[in-house]
């Protein structure tokens, strides 16, 4: 009986040591992992356009055979949430987002206290919020040009009321490729 107790204690001690060594090994392994940064966009104010033809528009069937293709977000219902997150940046006062397939436009106005201009850092923050909400977005254009911001706000309001303009893709591409706005 006494030997049985000794063996049980030794077994319990060995298991405890084994468990403790496994925990400390995984903690050490986690500490050795170095964070990596995502590559910077190739253009300062527009993320790269997808190649290989036009982006699919909302409501259009896409090839669902690819397991890695992200599911697009319902922007008609949730665009306000993304705009709210963009407005949380201290430099930004208003934000409107319009999405057409894999292309997004963000029209922003700056807070009165912000005396700067649209920088690559601000573009990347806005684009990051949009792409975090919908990984299917491949191209993000950001503008603070008053005329284009007004056009984006109008398009966003029309889309939210269900009156999506027939020429949405054309209007989005027009703003996106405006050289004076998107630099």
C-alpha positions as CSV (number, residue, x, y, z in Angstrom):
1,X,0.0,0.0,0.0
2,X,2.8,2.3,0.9
3,X,4.6,1.6,-2.5
4,X,1.3,2.4,-4.3
5,X,1.1,5.8,-2.6
6,X,4.8,6.6,-3.5
7,X,4.3,5.6,-7.1
8,X,1.1,7.7,-7.3
9,X,2.9,10.7,-5.9
10,X,5.9,10.2,-8.2
11,X,3.6,9.9,-11.2
12,X,1.6,13.1,-10.2
13,X,4.9,15.0,-9.7
14,X,6.2,13.8,-13.1
15,X,3.0,14.9,-14.8
16,X,3.0,18.3,-13.1
17,X,6.6,18.9,-14.2
18,X,5.8,17.7,-17.7
19,X,2.8,20.1,-17.9
20,X,4.8,23.0,-16.5
21,X,7.6,22.5,-19.0
22,X,5.2,22.4,-21.9
23,X,3.6,25.7,-20.8
24,X,6.9,27.5,-20.4
25,X,8.1,26.2,-23.8
26,X,5.0,27.5,-25.6
27,X,5.4,30.9,-23.8
28,X,9.0,31.1,-24.9
29,X,8.1,30.1,-28.4
30,X,5.5,32.8,-28.5
31,X,8.0,35.4,-27.3
32,X,10.3,34.6,-30.1
33,X,7.8,35.3,-32.9
34,X,8.6,38.7,-34.5
35,X,5.8,40.8,-35.9
36,X,5.8,41.6,-39.6
37,X,4.5,44.7,-41.3
38,X,2.3,44.7,-44.3
39,X,3.9,46.1,-47.4
40,X,3.2,49.8,-48.2
41,X,0.8,50.6,-51.0
42,X,2.4,51.2,-54.4
43,X,0.6,54.5,-55.0
44,X,0.3,57.2,-52.4
45,X,-3.5,57.8,-52.6
46,X,-5.0,54.8,-54.4
47,X,-4.4,51.2,-53.6
48,X,-3.5,49.1,-56.6
49,X,-6.2,48.4,-59.2
50,X,-6.9,44.7,-59.8
51,X,-5.7,43.4,-63.1
52,X,-7.4,41.1,-65.4
53,X,-10.6,42.9,-66.3
54,X,-13.2,45.0,-64.5
55,X,-14.1,44.3,-60.9
56,X,-17.4,42.5,-60.4
57,X,-20.2,44.9,-59.4
58,X,-22.5,44.4,-56.5
59,X,-25.2,41.7,-57.2
60,X,-23.1,40.2,-60.0
61,X,-22.3,36.5,-59.7
62,X,-18.7,35.7,-59.0
63,X,-16.7,32.5,-59.1
64,X,-17.4,30.9,-55.7
65,X,-15.2,27.9,-56.5
66,X,-12.2,29.6,-54.8
67,X,-12.1,28.8,-51.1
68,X,-9.9,31.8,-50.3
69,X,-12.3,34.4,-51.9
70,X,-13.6,36.7,-49.1
71,X,-17.3,37.2,-48.7
72,X,-18.2,40.8,-49.5
73,X,-19.9,42.9,-46.7
74,X,-23.4,44.3,-47.2
75,X,-22.4,48.0,-47.6
76,X,-25.9,49.2,-47.9
77,X,-26.6,48.1,-44.3
78,X,-23.2,48.6,-42.7
79,X,-21.4,51.5,-44.4
80,X,-22.4,53.8,-41.5
81,X,-20.4,51.7,-39.1
82,X,-17.2,52.0,-41.2
83,X,-17.8,55.8,-41.7
84,X,-18.2,56.1,-37.9
85,X,-14.8,54.3,-37.4
86,X,-13.2,56.6,-39.9
87,X,-14.6,59.7,-38.2
88,X,-12.9,58.5,-35.0
89,X,-9.5,59.6,-36.4
90,X,-8.7,62.9,-34.9
91,X,-8.0,64.6,-38.2
92,X,-11.3,63.6,-39.8
93,X,-14.6,65.4,-39.3
94,X,-16.9,63.7,-41.9
95,X,-16.6,60.6,-44.0
96,X,-18.7,59.0,-46.7
97,X,-17.9,55.6,-48.3
98,X,-19.3,54.2,-51.6
99,X,-18.5,50.7,-52.7
100,X,-18.8,49.3,-56.2
101,X,-17.7,45.6,-56.4
102,X,-14.1,45.5,-55.2
103,X,-13.6,49.3,-55.5
104,X,-14.3,51.7,-52.6
105,X,-14.2,55.5,-52.5
106,X,-14.0,57.5,-49.3
107,X,-14.8,61.2,-49.3
108,X,-13.5,62.9,-46.1
109,X,-13.4,66.4,-44.7
110,X,-10.8,67.4,-42.1
111,X,-11.4,68.7,-38.6
112,X,-11.0,72.4,-38.3
113,X,-8.0,71.9,-35.9
114,X,-6.2,69.9,-38.5
115,X,-4.1,72.2,-40.7
116,X,-2.5,69.6,-42.9
117,X,-3.6,67.9,-46.1
118,X,-4.4,64.4,-47.3
119,X,-1.3,62.4,-46.6
120,X,-0.3,58.8,-47.3
121,X,-0.7,58.1,-43.6
122,X,-4.3,59.3,-43.5
123,X,-5.1,57.5,-46.8
124,X,-3.7,54.3,-45.4
125,X,-5.7,54.6,-42.1
126,X,-8.9,55.2,-44.0
127,X,-8.2,52.4,-46.5
128,X,-7.2,50.1,-43.7
129,X,-10.6,50.6,-42.0
130,X,-12.5,49.9,-45.2
131,X,-10.4,46.8,-46.1
132,X,-10.7,45.5,-42.5
133,X,-14.5,45.7,-42.8
134,X,-14.5,44.0,-46.2
135,X,-11.5,42.1,-47.3
136,X,-13.0,41.8,-50.8
137,X,-12.2,45.4,-51.4
138,X,-9.1,45.5,-53.6
139,X,-8.9,49.2,-54.5
140,X,-9.5,52.2,-52.2
141,X,-9.5,55.8,-53.3
142,X,-9.6,58.6,-50.7
143,X,-10.3,62.2,-51.5
144,X,-10.8,65.4,-49.6
145,X,-11.6,67.5,-52.8
146,X,-14.8,69.3,-52.0
147,X,-16.6,68.5,-55.3
148,X,-15.7,64.8,-55.2
149,X,-16.6,64.6,-51.5
150,X,-20.0,66.0,-52.2
151,X,-20.5,63.6,-55.1
152,X,-19.5,60.6,-52.9
153,X,-21.9,61.8,-50.1
154,X,-24.7,62.1,-52.7
155,X,-24.0,58.6,-54.0
156,X,-23.8,57.1,-50.5
157,X,-27.2,58.7,-49.6
158,X,-28.8,57.3,-52.8
159,X,-27.5,53.8,-52.1
160,X,-28.7,53.8,-48.5
161,X,-32.2,54.8,-49.6
162,X,-32.2,51.9,-52.1
163,X,-32.1,54.2,-55.2
164,X,-28.8,52.9,-56.4
165,X,-27.8,55.0,-59.5
166,X,-27.7,53.2,-62.8
167,X,-24.3,54.7,-63.6
168,X,-22.7,53.9,-60.2
169,X,-19.7,52.1,-61.7
170,X,-19.1,54.9,-64.2
171,X,-19.3,57.6,-61.5
172,X,-17.0,55.7,-59.1
173,X,-14.4,55.2,-61.8
174,X,-14.7,58.9,-62.8
175,X,-13.9,60.0,-59.3
176,X,-11.3,57.3,-58.8
177,X,-9.3,58.3,-61.9
178,X,-9.6,62.1,-61.4
179,X,-5.9,63.0,-61.5
180,X,-6.3,66.3,-59.7
181,X,-8.1,64.6,-56.8
182,X,-6.4,61.3,-56.5
183,X,-2.9,62.5,-57.3
